[in-house]
Amino acid sequence: MNHQQLEKDLEHLEHVISRISADDRIPLSYWRNRIKSVSDGILIPSQASRVKRLNEALRALEAREELAANSTTTR
């Protein structure tokens, strides 16, 4: 993946991840795969940091989704 495309993908993911929730129509697994595809590219240090932040934000969403699922099944 070339540098410009990688940058566009990172910007898009940063925009989307900051606005999605576990209840969105597109499953979190889709966004996990998108982040993985970006992280498989050759990253400069600043891009690697951005991917790390994206992973952390998505992990937080996944944890909230799991908590919600667990609280629903225990009721």
PyMOL Python script that loads the backbone (N, CA, C, O; Angstrom):
from pymol import cmd

cmd.read_pdbstr("""\
ATOM      1  N   MET A   1       0.859  -1.169   0.000  1.00  0.00           N
ATOM      2  CA  MET A   1       0.000   0.000   0.000  1.00  0.00           C
ATOM      3  C   MET A   1       0.906   1.232   0.000  1.00  0.00           C
ATOM      4  O   MET A   1       1.861   1.308   0.773  1.00  0.00           O
ATOM      5  N   ASN A   2       0.602   2.190  -0.866  1.00  0.00           N
ATOM      6  CA  ASN A   2       1.457   3.370  -0.920  1.00  0.00           C
ATOM      7  C   ASN A   2       1.165   4.319   0.243  1.00  0.00           C
ATOM      8  O   ASN A   2       0.130   4.221   0.903  1.00  0.00           O
ATOM      9  N   HIS A   3       2.086   5.220   0.472  1.00  0.00           N
ATOM     10  CA  HIS A   3       2.014   6.117   1.630  1.00  0.00           C
ATOM     11  C   HIS A   3       0.732   6.957   1.634  1.00  0.00           C
ATOM     12  O   HIS A   3       0.104   7.121   2.679  1.00  0.00           O
ATOM     13  N   GLN A   4       0.346   7.485   0.478  1.00  0.00           N
ATOM     14  CA  GLN A   4      -0.849   8.336   0.417  1.00  0.00           C
ATOM     15  C   GLN A   4      -2.114   7.548   0.743  1.00  0.00           C
ATOM     16  O   GLN A   4      -2.979   8.033   1.472  1.00  0.00           O
ATOM     17  N   GLN A   5      -2.222   6.347   0.210  1.00  0.00           N
ATOM     18  CA  GLN A   5      -3.401   5.521   0.496  1.00  0.00           C
ATOM     19  C   GLN A   5      -3.439   5.125   1.962  1.00  0.00           C
ATOM     20  O   GLN A   5      -4.499   5.126   2.589  1.00  0.00           O
ATOM     21  N   LEU A   6      -2.284   4.788   2.501  1.00  0.00           N
ATOM     22  CA  LEU A   6      -2.188   4.429   3.909  1.00  0.00           C
ATOM     23  C   LEU A   6      -2.633   5.597   4.790  1.00  0.00           C
ATOM     24  O   LEU A   6      -3.354   5.410   5.771  1.00  0.00           O
ATOM     25  N   GLU A   7      -2.199   6.790   4.430  1.00  0.00           N
ATOM     26  CA  GLU A   7      -2.576   7.988   5.187  1.00  0.00           C
ATOM     27  C   GLU A   7      -4.087   8.223   5.108  1.00  0.00           C
ATOM     28  O   GLU A   7      -4.720   8.540   6.115  1.00  0.00           O
ATOM     29  N   LYS A   8      -4.661   8.069   3.921  1.00  0.00           N
ATOM     30  CA  LYS A   8      -6.114   8.237   3.755  1.00  0.00           C
ATOM     31  C   LYS A   8      -6.881   7.209   4.583  1.00  0.00           C
ATOM     32  O   LYS A   8      -7.872   7.535   5.236  1.00  0.00           O
ATOM     33  N   ASP A   9      -6.409   5.969   4.546  1.00  0.00           N
ATOM     34  CA  ASP A   9      -7.071   4.916   5.319  1.00  0.00           C
ATOM     35  C   ASP A   9      -7.005   5.204   6.814  1.00  0.00           C
ATOM     36  O   ASP A   9      -7.992   5.019   7.526  1.00  0.00           O
ATOM     37  N   LEU A  10      -5.852   5.654   7.292  1.00  0.00           N
ATOM     38  CA  LEU A  10      -5.720   5.990   8.712  1.00  0.00           C
ATOM     39  C   LEU A  10      -6.658   7.131   9.097  1.00  0.00           C
ATOM     40  O   LEU A  10      -7.325   7.070  10.130  1.00  0.00           O
ATOM     41  N   GLU A  11      -6.707   8.168   8.269  1.00  0.00           N
ATOM     42  CA  GLU A  11      -7.597   9.300   8.551  1.00  0.00           C
ATOM     43  C   GLU A  11      -9.051   8.841   8.606  1.00  0.00           C
ATOM     44  O   GLU A  11      -9.801   9.240   9.497  1.00  0.00           O
ATOM     45  N   HIS A  12      -9.442   8.007   7.657  1.00  0.00           N
ATOM     46  CA  HIS A  12     -10.817   7.497   7.633  1.00  0.00           C
ATOM     47  C   HIS A  12     -11.115   6.683   8.893  1.00  0.00           C
ATOM     48  O   HIS A  12     -12.149   6.874   9.532  1.00  0.00           O
ATOM     49  N   LEU A  13     -10.210   5.784   9.241  1.00  0.00           N
ATOM     50  CA  LEU A  13     -10.418   4.957  10.432  1.00  0.00           C
ATOM     51  C   LEU A  13     -10.482   5.810  11.694  1.00  0.00           C
ATOM     52  O   LEU A  13     -11.309   5.555  12.568  1.00  0.00           O
ATOM     53  N   GLU A  14      -9.627   6.809  11.798  1.00  0.00           N
ATOM     54  CA  GLU A  14      -9.667   7.693  12.970  1.00  0.00           C
ATOM     55  C   GLU A  14     -11.007   8.413  13.055  1.00  0.00           C
ATOM     56  O   GLU A  14     -11.570   8.568  14.138  1.00  0.00           O
ATOM     57  N   HIS A  15     -11.507   8.845  11.919  1.00  0.00           N
ATOM     58  CA  HIS A  15     -12.797   9.536  11.877  1.00  0.00           C
ATOM     59  C   HIS A  15     -13.929   8.592  12.298  1.00  0.00           C
ATOM     60  O   HIS A  15     -14.771   8.953  13.120  1.00  0.00           O
ATOM     61  N   VAL A  16     -13.942   7.406  11.739  1.00  0.00           N
ATOM     62  CA  VAL A  16     -15.031   6.457  11.988  1.00  0.00           C
ATOM     63  C   VAL A  16     -14.977   5.894  13.401  1.00  0.00           C
ATOM     64  O   VAL A  16     -15.993   5.874  14.097  1.00  0.00           O
ATOM     65  N   ILE A  17     -13.817   5.439  13.832  1.00  0.00           N
ATOM     66  CA  ILE A  17     -13.694   4.781  15.136  1.00  0.00           C
ATOM     67  C   ILE A  17     -14.109   5.725  16.261  1.00  0.00           C
ATOM     68  O   ILE A  17     -14.638   5.284  17.282  1.00  0.00           O
ATOM     69  N   SER A  18     -13.872   7.009  16.078  1.00  0.00           N
ATOM     70  CA  SER A  18     -14.254   7.960  17.130  1.00  0.00           C
ATOM     71  C   SER A  18     -15.766   8.183  17.187  1.00  0.00           C
ATOM     72  O   SER A  18     -16.265   8.809  18.122  1.00  0.00           O
ATOM     73  N   ARG A  19     -16.499   7.671  16.187  1.00  0.00           N
ATOM     74  CA  ARG A  19     -17.939   7.931  16.123  1.00  0.00           C
ATOM     75  C   ARG A  19     -18.823   6.688  16.181  1.00  0.00           C
ATOM     76  O   ARG A  19     -20.043   6.810  16.290  1.00  0.00           O
ATOM     77  N   ILE A  20     -18.237   5.506  16.111  1.00  0.00           N
ATOM     78  CA  ILE A  20     -19.070   4.304  16.073  1.00  0.00           C
ATOM     79  C   ILE A  20     -19.400   3.807  17.474  1.00  0.00           C
ATOM     80  O   ILE A  20     -18.805   4.220  18.469  1.00  0.00           O
ATOM     81  N   SER A  21     -20.363   2.914  17.508  1.00  0.00           N
ATOM     82  CA  SER A  21     -20.700   2.229  18.756  1.00  0.00           C
ATOM     83  C   SER A  21     -20.897   0.754  18.422  1.00  0.00           C
ATOM     84  O   SER A  21     -20.955   0.365  17.256  1.00  0.00           O
ATOM     85  N   ALA A  22     -20.995  -0.041  19.450  1.00  0.00           N
ATOM     86  CA  ALA A  22     -21.186  -1.479  19.250  1.00  0.00           C
ATOM     87  C   ALA A  22     -22.539  -1.775  18.601  1.00  0.00           C
ATOM     88  O   ALA A  22     -22.742  -2.861  18.059  1.00  0.00           O
ATOM     89  N   ASP A  23     -23.461  -0.817  18.656  1.00  0.00           N
ATOM     90  CA  ASP A  23     -24.801  -1.016  18.103  1.00  0.00           C
ATOM     91  C   ASP A  23     -24.916  -0.628  16.635  1.00  0.00           C
ATOM     92  O   ASP A  23     -25.992  -0.752  16.050  1.00  0.00           O
ATOM     93  N   ASP A  24     -23.835  -0.165  16.032  1.00  0.00           N
ATOM     94  CA  ASP A  24     -23.884   0.246  14.634  1.00  0.00           C
ATOM     95  C   ASP A  24     -24.145  -0.939  13.719  1.00  0.00           C
ATOM     96  O   ASP A  24     -23.937  -2.098  14.077  1.00  0.00           O
ATOM     97  N   ARG A  25     -24.604  -0.602  12.535  1.00  0.00           N
ATOM     98  CA  ARG A  25     -24.959  -1.617  11.544  1.00  0.00           C
ATOM     99  C   ARG A  25     -23.747  -2.439  11.109  1.00  0.00           C
ATOM    100  O   ARG A  25     -23.862  -3.646  10.897  1.00  0.00           O
ATOM    101  N   ILE A  26     -22.597  -1.800  10.976  1.00  0.00           N
ATOM    102  CA  ILE A  26     -21.381  -2.514  10.574  1.00  0.00           C
ATOM    103  C   ILE A  26     -20.735  -3.085  11.834  1.00  0.00           C
ATOM    104  O   ILE A  26     -20.459  -2.334  12.770  1.00  0.00           O
ATOM    105  N   PRO A  27     -20.490  -4.382  11.879  1.00  0.00           N
ATOM    106  CA  PRO A  27     -19.949  -4.994  13.102  1.00  0.00           C
ATOM    107  C   PRO A  27     -18.525  -4.527  13.404  1.00  0.00           C
ATOM    108  O   PRO A  27     -17.776  -4.143  12.506  1.00  0.00           O
ATOM    109  N   LEU A  28     -18.174  -4.568  14.680  1.00  0.00           N
ATOM    110  CA  LEU A  28     -16.834  -4.159  15.098  1.00  0.00           C
ATOM    111  C   LEU A  28     -15.759  -5.033  14.464  1.00  0.00           C
ATOM    112  O   LEU A  28     -14.632  -4.581  14.260  1.00  0.00           O
ATOM    113  N   SER A  29     -16.095  -6.266  14.154  1.00  0.00           N
ATOM    114  CA  SER A  29     -15.118  -7.160  13.513  1.00  0.00           C
ATOM    115  C   SER A  29     -14.669  -6.616  12.152  1.00  0.00           C
ATOM    116  O   SER A  29     -13.524  -6.822  11.748  1.00  0.00           O
ATOM    117  N   TYR A  30     -15.563  -5.927  11.451  1.00  0.00           N
ATOM    118  CA  TYR A  30     -15.196  -5.309  10.173  1.00  0.00           C
ATOM    119  C   TYR A  30     -14.103  -4.273  10.396  1.00  0.00           C
ATOM    120  O   TYR A  30     -13.104  -4.241   9.676  1.00  0.00           O
ATOM    121  N   TRP A  31     -14.305  -3.419  11.412  1.00  0.00           N
ATOM    122  CA  TRP A  31     -13.319  -2.371  11.701  1.00  0.00           C
ATOM    123  C   TRP A  31     -12.018  -2.974  12.209  1.00  0.00           C
ATOM    124  O   TRP A  31     -10.945  -2.438  11.933  1.00  0.00           O
ATOM    125  N   ARG A  32     -12.092  -4.078  12.945  1.00  0.00           N
ATOM    126  CA  ARG A  32     -10.887  -4.782  13.398  1.00  0.00           C
ATOM    127  C   ARG A  32     -10.071  -5.236  12.184  1.00  0.00           C
ATOM    128  O   ARG A  32      -8.849  -5.090  12.158  1.00  0.00           O
ATOM    129  N   ASN A  33     -10.760  -5.788  11.179  1.00  0.00           N
ATOM    130  CA  ASN A  33     -10.070  -6.236   9.962  1.00  0.00           C
ATOM    131  C   ASN A  33      -9.478  -5.073   9.177  1.00  0.00           C
ATOM    132  O   ASN A  33      -8.389  -5.190   8.614  1.00  0.00           O
ATOM    133  N   ARG A  34     -10.193  -3.949   9.136  1.00  0.00           N
ATOM    134  CA  ARG A  34      -9.662  -2.766   8.442  1.00  0.00           C
ATOM    135  C   ARG A  34      -8.392  -2.263   9.120  1.00  0.00           C
ATOM    136  O   ARG A  34      -7.416  -1.936   8.446  1.00  0.00           O
ATOM    137  N   ILE A  35      -8.400  -2.201  10.441  1.00  0.00           N
ATOM    138  CA  ILE A  35      -7.209  -1.757  11.168  1.00  0.00           C
ATOM    139  C   ILE A  35      -6.062  -2.733  10.925  1.00  0.00           C
ATOM    140  O   ILE A  35      -4.917  -2.320  10.744  1.00  0.00           O
ATOM    141  N   LYS A  36      -6.373  -4.023  10.922  1.00  0.00           N
ATOM    142  CA  LYS A  36      -5.327  -5.026  10.681  1.00  0.00           C
ATOM    143  C   LYS A  36      -4.720  -4.855   9.296  1.00  0.00           C
ATOM    144  O   LYS A  36      -3.504  -4.960   9.135  1.00  0.00           O
ATOM    145  N   SER A  37      -5.548  -4.594   8.301  1.00  0.00           N
ATOM    146  CA  SER A  37      -5.018  -4.440   6.941  1.00  0.00           C
ATOM    147  C   SER A  37      -4.096  -3.224   6.844  1.00  0.00           C
ATOM    148  O   SER A  37      -3.097  -3.258   6.125  1.00  0.00           O
ATOM    149  N   VAL A  38      -4.426  -2.158   7.560  1.00  0.00           N
ATOM    150  CA  VAL A  38      -3.557  -0.977   7.573  1.00  0.00           C
ATOM    151  C   VAL A  38      -2.266  -1.284   8.317  1.00  0.00           C
ATOM    152  O   VAL A  38      -1.185  -0.886   7.880  1.00  0.00           O
ATOM    153  N   SER A  39      -2.372  -1.982   9.427  1.00  0.00           N
ATOM    154  CA  SER A  39      -1.183  -2.255  10.235  1.00  0.00           C
ATOM    155  C   SER A  39      -0.244  -3.245   9.557  1.00  0.00           C
ATOM    156  O   SER A  39       0.925  -3.340   9.931  1.00  0.00           O
ATOM    157  N   ASP A  40      -0.739  -3.983   8.565  1.00  0.00           N
ATOM    158  CA  ASP A  40       0.116  -4.904   7.817  1.00  0.00           C
ATOM    159  C   ASP A  40       1.023  -4.173   6.828  1.00  0.00           C
ATOM    160  O   ASP A  40       1.975  -4.756   6.308  1.00  0.00           O
ATOM    161  N   GLY A  41       0.729  -2.895   6.568  1.00  0.00           N
ATOM    162  CA  GLY A  41       1.562  -2.114   5.659  1.00  0.00           C
ATOM    163  C   GLY A  41       2.842  -1.661   6.343  1.00  0.00           C
ATOM    164  O   GLY A  41       3.027  -1.856   7.544  1.00  0.00           O
ATOM    165  N   ILE A  42       3.709  -1.062   5.567  1.00  0.00           N
ATOM    166  CA  ILE A  42       4.951  -0.518   6.122  1.00  0.00           C
ATOM    167  C   ILE A  42       4.619   0.839   6.723  1.00  0.00           C
ATOM    168  O   ILE A  42       4.233   1.769   6.015  1.00  0.00           O
ATOM    169  N   LEU A  43       4.775   0.940   8.039  1.00  0.00           N
ATOM    170  CA  LEU A  43       4.377   2.142   8.755  1.00  0.00           C
ATOM    171  C   LEU A  43       5.591   2.910   9.251  1.00  0.00           C
ATOM    172  O   LEU A  43       6.579   2.328   9.698  1.00  0.00           O
ATOM    173  N   ILE A  44       5.491   4.229   9.162  1.00  0.00           N
ATOM    174  CA  ILE A  44       6.489   5.058   9.828  1.00  0.00           C
ATOM    175  C   ILE A  44       6.057   5.164  11.293  1.00  0.00           C
ATOM    176  O   ILE A  44       4.904   4.873  11.609  1.00  0.00           O
ATOM    177  N   PRO A  45       6.951   5.573  12.187  1.00  0.00           N
ATOM    178  CA  PRO A  45       6.608   5.576  13.623  1.00  0.00           C
ATOM    179  C   PRO A  45       5.316   6.321  13.970  1.00  0.00           C
ATOM    180  O   PRO A  45       4.543   5.845  14.801  1.00  0.00           O
ATOM    181  N   SER A  46       5.071   7.469  13.357  1.00  0.00           N
ATOM    182  CA  SER A  46       3.846   8.209  13.693  1.00  0.00           C
ATOM    183  C   SER A  46       2.599   7.435  13.262  1.00  0.00           C
ATOM    184  O   SER A  46       1.576   7.483  13.945  1.00  0.00           O
ATOM    185  N   GLN A  47       2.673   6.733  12.151  1.00  0.00           N
ATOM    186  CA  GLN A  47       1.538   5.924  11.704  1.00  0.00           C
ATOM    187  C   GLN A  47       1.345   4.722  12.617  1.00  0.00           C
ATOM    188  O   GLN A  47       0.213   4.340  12.914  1.00  0.00           O
ATOM    189  N   ALA A  48       2.436   4.132  13.058  1.00  0.00           N
ATOM    190  CA  ALA A  48       2.339   2.998  13.985  1.00  0.00           C
ATOM    191  C   ALA A  48       1.668   3.433  15.283  1.00  0.00           C
ATOM    192  O   ALA A  48       0.882   2.681  15.858  1.00  0.00           O
ATOM    193  N   SER A  49       1.974   4.643  15.748  1.00  0.00           N
ATOM    194  CA  SER A  49       1.330   5.177  16.960  1.00  0.00           C
ATOM    195  C   SER A  49      -0.162   5.374  16.739  1.00  0.00           C
ATOM    196  O   SER A  49      -0.971   5.097  17.625  1.00  0.00           O
ATOM    197  N   ARG A  50      -0.518   5.846  15.568  1.00  0.00           N
ATOM    198  CA  ARG A  50      -1.932   6.058  15.260  1.00  0.00           C
ATOM    199  C   ARG A  50      -2.679   4.731  15.201  1.00  0.00           C
ATOM    200  O   ARG A  50      -3.808   4.631  15.683  1.00  0.00           O
ATOM    201  N   VAL A  51      -2.055   3.714  14.615  1.00  0.00           N
ATOM    202  CA  VAL A  51      -2.670   2.383  14.561  1.00  0.00           C
ATOM    203  C   VAL A  51      -2.840   1.843  15.976  1.00  0.00           C
ATOM    204  O   VAL A  51      -3.857   1.224  16.289  1.00  0.00           O
ATOM    205  N   LYS A  52      -1.854   2.075  16.824  1.00  0.00           N
ATOM    206  CA  LYS A  52      -1.948   1.619  18.215  1.00  0.00           C
ATOM    207  C   LYS A  52      -3.139   2.277  18.914  1.00  0.00           C
ATOM    208  O   LYS A  52      -3.887   1.607  19.627  1.00  0.00           O
ATOM    209  N   ARG A  53      -3.319   3.586  18.714  1.00  0.00           N
ATOM    210  CA  ARG A  53      -4.462   4.288  19.319  1.00  0.00           C
ATOM    211  C   ARG A  53      -5.784   3.761  18.768  1.00  0.00           C
ATOM    212  O   ARG A  53      -6.754   3.612  19.512  1.00  0.00           O
ATOM    213  N   LEU A  54      -5.824   3.481  17.473  1.00  0.00           N
ATOM    214  CA  LEU A  54      -7.040   2.919  16.876  1.00  0.00           C
ATOM    215  C   LEU A  54      -7.365   1.564  17.491  1.00  0.00           C
ATOM    216  O   LEU A  54      -8.518   1.279  17.814  1.00  0.00           O
ATOM    217  N   ASN A  55      -6.343   0.732  17.650  1.00  0.00           N
ATOM    218  CA  ASN A  55      -6.547  -0.579  18.277  1.00  0.00           C
ATOM    219  C   ASN A  55      -7.071  -0.441  19.698  1.00  0.00           C
ATOM    220  O   ASN A  55      -7.967  -1.180  20.107  1.00  0.00           O
ATOM    221  N   GLU A  56      -6.523   0.494  20.445  1.00  0.00           N
ATOM    222  CA  GLU A  56      -6.969   0.701  21.828  1.00  0.00           C
ATOM    223  C   GLU A  56      -8.417   1.177  21.872  1.00  0.00           C
ATOM    224  O   GLU A  56      -9.201   0.710  22.698  1.00  0.00           O
ATOM    225  N   ALA A  57      -8.772   2.102  20.989  1.00  0.00           N
ATOM    226  CA  ALA A  57     -10.149   2.606  20.950  1.00  0.00           C
ATOM    227  C   ALA A  57     -11.120   1.490  20.566  1.00  0.00           C
ATOM    228  O   ALA A  57     -12.204   1.377  21.138  1.00  0.00           O
ATOM    229  N   LEU A  58     -10.729   0.678  19.605  1.00  0.00           N
ATOM    230  CA  LEU A  58     -11.603  -0.418  19.189  1.00  0.00           C
ATOM    231  C   LEU A  58     -11.706  -1.477  20.285  1.00  0.00           C
ATOM    232  O   LEU A  58     -12.777  -2.048  20.492  1.00  0.00           O
ATOM    233  N   ARG A  59     -10.609  -1.743  20.984  1.00  0.00           N
ATOM    234  CA  ARG A  59     -10.662  -2.695  22.111  1.00  0.00           C
ATOM    235  C   ARG A  59     -11.650  -2.218  23.170  1.00  0.00           C
ATOM    236  O   ARG A  59     -12.384  -3.023  23.744  1.00  0.00           O
ATOM    237  N   ALA A  60     -11.669  -0.918  23.429  1.00  0.00           N
ATOM    238  CA  ALA A  60     -12.609  -0.365  24.408  1.00  0.00           C
ATOM    239  C   ALA A  60     -14.047  -0.577  23.940  1.00  0.00           C
ATOM    240  O   ALA A  60     -14.912  -0.938  24.739  1.00  0.00           O
ATOM    241  N   LEU A  61     -14.305  -0.357  22.664  1.00  0.00           N
ATOM    242  CA  LEU A  61     -15.648  -0.599  22.120  1.00  0.00           C
ATOM    243  C   LEU A  61     -16.025  -2.075  22.222  1.00  0.00           C
ATOM    244  O   LEU A  61     -17.154  -2.412  22.578  1.00  0.00           O
ATOM    245  N   GLU A  62     -15.080  -2.942  21.910  1.00  0.00           N
ATOM    246  CA  GLU A  62     -15.346  -4.381  21.992  1.00  0.00           C
ATOM    247  C   GLU A  62     -15.628  -4.805  23.431  1.00  0.00           C
ATOM    248  O   GLU A  62     -16.480  -5.659  23.675  1.00  0.00           O
ATOM    249  N   ALA A  63     -14.916  -4.213  24.374  1.00  0.00           N
ATOM    250  CA  ALA A  63     -15.145  -4.532  25.791  1.00  0.00           C
ATOM    251  C   ALA A  63     -16.538  -4.079  26.221  1.00  0.00           C
ATOM    252  O   ALA A  63     -17.231  -4.792  26.948  1.00  0.00           O
ATOM    253  N   ARG A  64     -16.949  -2.883  25.766  1.00  0.00           N
ATOM    254  CA  ARG A  64     -18.304  -2.400  26.094  1.00  0.00           C
ATOM    255  C   ARG A  64     -19.361  -3.302  25.475  1.00  0.00           C
ATOM    256  O   ARG A  64     -20.385  -3.589  26.095  1.00  0.00           O
ATOM    257  N   GLU A  65     -19.106  -3.748  24.244  1.00  0.00           N
ATOM    258  CA  GLU A  65     -20.047  -4.646  23.571  1.00  0.00           C
ATOM    259  C   GLU A  65     -20.170  -5.954  24.352  1.00  0.00           C
ATOM    260  O   GLU A  65     -21.275  -6.464  24.539  1.00  0.00           O
ATOM    261  N   GLU A  66     -19.053  -6.491  24.801  1.00  0.00           N
ATOM    262  CA  GLU A  66     -19.069  -7.741  25.564  1.00  0.00           C
ATOM    263  C   GLU A  66     -19.784  -7.556  26.898  1.00  0.00           C
ATOM    264  O   GLU A  66     -20.546  -8.426  27.320  1.00  0.00           O
ATOM    265  N   LEU A  67     -19.545  -6.435  27.559  1.00  0.00           N
ATOM    266  CA  LEU A  67     -20.228  -6.140  28.822  1.00  0.00           C
ATOM    267  C   LEU A  67     -21.738  -6.073  28.622  1.00  0.00           C
ATOM    268  O   LEU A  67     -22.506  -6.627  29.408  1.00  0.00           O
ATOM    269  N   ALA A  68     -22.149  -5.390  27.565  1.00  0.00           N
ATOM    270  CA  ALA A  68     -23.581  -5.265  27.279  1.00  0.00           C
ATOM    271  C   ALA A  68     -24.190  -6.630  26.984  1.00  0.00           C
ATOM    272  O   ALA A  68     -25.295  -6.932  27.435  1.00  0.00           O
ATOM    273  N   ALA A  69     -23.476  -7.447  26.232  1.00  0.00           N
ATOM    274  CA  ALA A  69     -23.983  -8.788  25.910  1.00  0.00           C
ATOM    275  C   ALA A  69     -24.091  -9.634  27.171  1.00  0.00           C
ATOM    276  O   ALA A  69     -25.063 -10.370  27.343  1.00  0.00           O
ATOM    277  N   ASN A  70     -23.105  -9.536  28.048  1.00  0.00           N
ATOM    278  CA  ASN A  70     -23.132 -10.308  29.294  1.00  0.00           C
ATOM    279  C   ASN A  70     -24.247  -9.849  30.223  1.00  0.00           C
ATOM    280  O   ASN A  70     -24.886 -10.672  30.878  1.00  0.00           O
ATOM    281  N   SER A  71     -24.486  -8.548  30.284  1.00  0.00           N
ATOM    282  CA  SER A  71     -25.543  -8.060  31.173  1.00  0.00           C
ATOM    283  C   SER A  71     -26.923  -8.431  30.639  1.00  0.00           C
ATOM    284  O   SER A  71     -27.860  -8.609  31.416  1.00  0.00           O
ATOM    285  N   THR A  72     -27.050  -8.546  29.336  1.00  0.00           N
ATOM    286  CA  THR A  72     -28.319  -8.948  28.734  1.00  0.00           C
ATOM    287  C   THR A  72     -28.598 -10.423  28.993  1.00  0.00           C
ATOM    288  O   THR A  72     -29.742 -10.803  29.243  1.00  0.00           O
ATOM    289  N   THR A  73     -27.565 -11.255  28.936  1.00  0.00           N
ATOM    290  CA  THR A  73     -27.773 -12.693  29.123  1.00  0.00           C
ATOM    291  C   THR A  73     -27.948 -13.071  30.584  1.00  0.00           C
ATOM    292  O   THR A  73     -28.484 -14.139  30.879  1.00  0.00           O
ATOM    293  N   THR A  74     -27.508 -12.221  31.507  1.00  0.00           N
ATOM    294  CA  THR A  74     -27.642 -12.548  32.930  1.00  0.00           C
ATOM    295  C   THR A  74     -28.950 -12.045  33.520  1.00  0.00           C
ATOM    296  O   THR A  74     -29.240 -12.299  34.689  1.00  0.00           O
ATOM    297  N   ARG A  75     -29.724 -11.352  32.745  1.00  0.00           N
ATOM    298  CA  ARG A  75     -31.003 -10.832  33.256  1.00  0.00           C
ATOM    299  C   ARG A  75     -32.088 -11.844  33.157  1.00  0.00           C
ATOM    300  O   ARG A  75     -33.225 -11.570  33.542  1.00  0.00           O
TER     301      ARG A  75
END
""", "prot")
cmd.dss("prot")
cmd.show_as("cartoon", "prot")
cmd.util.cbc("prot")
cmd.orient("prot")
